[in-house]
């Protein structure tokens, strides 16, 4: 919601239009209403079968607050996250109201293509994470592949059969370690979200973790995706290389170059590994930013 809104219609007219019973405190129409000022709302009477039109103070008083002094600063909620944020989810689940407005007060702007994209589903957290991960992976792949795209490599140092296997083992152990940390982190964050006590408001640190958890989980899922592909393709390419590289020169597959460790394979494996590590560190940077942001 924007920082202010107008009510240009008398309360009695609003009550008549919405078939609600107004309270006795009628007010003159105003061009602007700001936080902490009275706002007309329409809500269902808790005991009787009719609606009430009432004036309430614009703001939110958390259940743990001792007074209403901080209510003016808690005025904004996003529709995509209000149902999971501890501050708003209780109200969203069972305290719906209707807020009549005579107009919507927002600065006039010319929408740029980026702004139009931000208003579409492309910038949903899942879509934006997938697009950003794909962009990073593609950029790394092109940087590694394009300059020497016609090059082939010897996977075994010194062209000795099996010489590359110790290197593969080290690479896969490192990827497996990061993959284990990523999956454990996802399990921890999901457990934090699912098992949050309903009757007790979480600590400030837990609330910050809850707000950052969905995006961090997406980054960690991208980590798992990239690293699983990294380990699988690295092993597959090496086995394919070992099967065909040491064939006799007269062999049909040897002549066609099947199994060669071409530059695109090298770039693909490295891009998957770099993207996985980058997504992992991005997830923890996102959590750290949320925890230490004032």
C-alpha positions in Angstrom: 0.0 0.0 0.0 1.2 3.5 -0.7 1.8 5.9 2.2 -1.5 7.7 2.0 -5.0 7.4 0.6 -7.9 9.8 0.0 -11.5 9.4 1.2 -13.5 12.0 -0.7 -16.9 10.5 0.0 -19.0 11.1 3.2 -19.2 8.2 5.5 -23.0 8.0 5.3 -22.8 7.6 1.5 -20.3 4.8 1.9 -22.5 3.1 4.5 -25.5 3.4 2.2 -23.6 2.0 -0.7 -22.2 -1.0 1.2 -25.3 -1.6 3.3 -23.5 -1.0 6.6 -24.4 0.7 9.8 -22.2 3.8 10.4 -21.1 4.8 13.9 -21.9 8.1 15.4 -18.5 9.7 14.7 -19.0 11.1 11.2 -16.1 13.0 9.6 -15.8 15.5 6.8 -14.3 14.0 3.6 -10.5 14.5 3.3 -8.1 14.6 0.4 -5.5 12.6 2.2 -5.2 10.2 5.1 -1.8 9.2 6.6 -0.7 6.6 9.1 -2.0 7.0 12.7 -5.1 8.9 11.4 -8.6 7.5 11.5 -9.6 5.5 8.4 -13.1 4.2 7.6 -13.4 0.4 7.3 -16.3 -2.0 6.8 -16.4 -5.2 8.7 -18.8 -7.9 9.7 -20.4 -7.5 13.1 -19.0 -10.5 15.3 -22.4 -11.3 16.7 -25.2 -9.8 14.6 -25.9 -10.3 10.9 -24.9 -6.9 9.6 -21.9 -4.9 8.6 -20.5 -2.0 10.5 -18.8 1.1 9.2 -16.3 2.3 11.7 -13.4 4.7 12.0 -10.2 3.0 13.1 -6.6 4.2 13.6 -4.4 3.4 10.6 -1.6 1.2 11.9 -0.8 -2.2 13.4 -0.3 -2.9 17.1 1.6 -6.3 17.4 0.4 -8.7 20.0 3.7 -8.4 21.9 3.6 -4.6 22.0 2.8 -2.9 25.4 1.3 0.2 23.8 0.3 1.8 20.5 3.4 3.9 20.1 4.9 1.8 17.3 1.7 1.2 15.3 2.3 4.0 12.8 5.5 2.4 11.5 3.8 -0.9 10.7 1.6 0.0 7.7 2.9 -2.0 4.8 2.3 -5.6 3.9 3.0 -7.4 0.7 0.3 -9.7 -0.6 2.9 -12.4 -1.6 4.4 -12.6 1.9 1.8 -11.4 4.4 0.4 -14.9 4.9 3.9 -16.2 6.1 5.3 -13.2 8.0 4.6 -13.5 11.7 3.7 -9.8 12.0 0.8 -10.0 9.5 -0.3 -13.7 9.1 -2.7 -13.8 12.1 -4.6 -10.8 10.8 -4.7 -12.0 7.3 -6.1 -15.4 8.3 -9.2 -14.2 10.1 -9.5 -10.4 10.3 -10.5 -9.3 6.9 -11.9 -5.8 6.4 -12.9 -3.6 3.5 -11.3 -0.2 3.2 -13.3 2.2 0.9 -11.2 4.7 -1.1 -12.4 7.5 -3.3 -9.2 7.4 -5.4 -5.8 5.9 -5.3 -3.0 8.3 -4.5 0.2 7.3 -6.3 2.9 9.3 -8.0 2.6 9.5 -11.8 5.3 7.7 -13.6 6.2 6.4 -17.1 6.6 2.6 -16.8 9.9 1.4 -18.2 10.2 -2.1 -19.6 11.9 -3.2 -16.4 9.1 -1.9 -14.3 6.5 -3.6 -16.5 8.4 -6.9 -16.0 8.4 -6.3 -12.3 4.7 -6.1 -12.4 4.3 -9.5 -14.1 4.7 -13.0 -12.8 8.2 -13.2 -14.2 9.4 -11.6 -11.0 7.7 -14.1 -8.7 10.4 -15.4 -6.3 10.6 -18.8 -8.0 10.6 -17.3 -11.5 13.2 -14.7 -10.7 15.5 -17.2 -9.0 15.3 -19.6 -12.0 15.9 -16.8 -14.5 18.8 -15.3 -12.5 20.4 -18.7 -12.0 20.0 -19.5 -15.8 21.5 -16.1 -16.6 24.5 -16.6 -14.4 25.1 -20.1 -15.7 24.8 -19.0 -19.3 27.2 -16.1 -18.8 29.8 -18.3 -17.1 29.4 -21.0 -19.9 29.9 -18.5 -22.7 32.9 -16.9 -21.1 34.6 -20.3 -20.7 33.6 -21.8 -24.0 33.5 -19.2 -26.7 37.1 -17.9 -26.8 38.6 -21.4 -27.5 35.5 -23.3 -28.6 37.3 -25.7 -31.0 39.8 -27.0 -28.5 39.9 -30.5 -27.1 41.6 -31.6 -23.9 43.3 -34.6 -22.4 41.5 -35.5 -19.2 44.2 -37.8 -17.9 47.5 -35.9 -17.1 50.3 -37.1 -19.2 47.8 -39.2 -21.2 48.1 -41.9 -18.6 44.9 -44.0 -18.2 43.2 -43.4 -14.8 45.4 -40.4 -13.9 42.4 -38.1 -13.6 40.5 -40.3 -11.2 42.1 -38.8 -8.0 41.1 -35.3 -9.2 37.6 -36.4 -9.9 37.4 -37.8 -6.4 38.5 -34.5 -4.8 36.1 -32.4 -6.9 33.2 -34.7 -6.1 34.0 -34.7 -2.4 34.0 -30.9 -2.3 30.7 -30.8 -4.2 29.2 -33.5 -1.9 30.2 -31.5 1.1 28.5 -28.3 -0.2 25.5 -30.3 -1.3 25.1 -31.8 2.2 25.3 -28.4 3.8 22.7 -27.0 1.4 20.2 -29.8 2.0 20.7 -29.6 5.7 20.1 -25.8 5.6 16.9 -26.4 3.6 15.7 -28.9 6.1 16.5 -26.5 9.0 14.7 -23.5 7.3 11.6 -25.6 6.4 11.5 -26.9 10.0 11.7 -23.4 11.3 8.7 -22.3 9.1 6.5 -25.4 9.7 7.1 -25.8 13.5 6.8 -22.1 14.4 4.7 -21.9 17.7 1.4 -20.2 17.0 0.8 -18.8 20.5 4.2 -17.3 21.1 5.7 -14.7 18.8 9.3 -15.7 17.7 12.3 -13.7 18.7 13.6 -11.0 16.6 16.3 -13.2 15.1 13.8 -16.0 14.3 11.4 -13.5 12.7 14.3 -12.2 10.5 15.1 -15.8 9.5 11.5 -16.5 8.7 11.3 -13.5 6.4 14.5 -14.5 4.5 13.9 -18.3 4.5 11.8 -18.6 1.3 14.4 -16.9 -0.9 17.3 -18.6 0.8 15.6 -22.0 0.2 15.3 -21.2 -3.5 19.0 -20.4 -3.7 19.9 -23.6 -1.9 17.7 -25.7 -4.2 19.6 -24.1 -7.1 22.8 -25.2 -5.4 21.6 -28.8 -5.2 20.5 -28.8 -8.8 23.8 -27.4 -10.2 26.0 -29.6 -8.1 24.1 -32.8 -8.8 24.5 -32.1 -12.5 28.2 -31.2 -12.0 29.0 -34.5 -10.3 26.9 -36.6 -12.7 28.3 -35.0 -15.9 31.9 -34.9 -14.7 31.8 -38.7 -14.1 29.9 -39.4 -17.3 32.3 -37.4 -19.5 35.3 -39.0 -17.9 33.9 -42.5 -18.4 33.0 -41.7 -22.0 36.5 -40.3 -22.5 38.2 -43.4 -21.0 36.1 -45.7 -23.2 36.9 -44.1 -26.5 40.2 -42.2 -26.1 42.4 -45.3 -25.7 40.9 -47.1 -28.7 43.2 -48.1 -31.6 43.6 -45.4 -34.2 41.9 -47.6 -36.8 38.7 -47.9 -34.7 35.6 -46.3 -36.3 34.6 -44.4 -33.2 38.2 -43.2 -32.7 38.2 -41.6 -36.1 34.9 -39.8 -35.5 36.2 -38.3 -32.4 33.6 -39.8 -30.1 34.4 -39.3 -26.4 36.8 -36.4 -26.9 36.8 -33.9 -24.0 35.8 -31.0 -26.1 35.8 -27.4 -24.9 32.0 -27.3 -24.6 32.1 -30.2 -22.1 34.9 -28.6 -20.1 32.9 -25.3 -20.0 29.6 -27.1 -19.1 31.2 -28.9 -16.1 33.0 -25.8 -14.8 29.9 -23.6 -15.3 27.7 -26.1 -13.3 30.3 -26.2 -10.5 30.8 -22.4 -10.3 27.0 -21.8 -10.5 26.4 -24.2 -7.6 29.0 -22.7 -5.3 27.8 -19.2 -6.2 24.2 -20.1 -5.4 25.3 -21.6 -2.1 27.2 -18.5 -1.0 24.4 -16.2 -2.3 21.9 -18.1 0.0 24.0 -17.5 3.1 24.7 -13.9 2.1 21.0 -13.4 1.8 20.4 -14.8 5.3 23.3 -12.8 6.7 21.9 -9.6 5.1 18.5 -10.2 6.7 19.9 -11.1 10.1 22.2 -8.1 10.5 20.1 -5.5 8.7 18.7 -3.0 11.2 
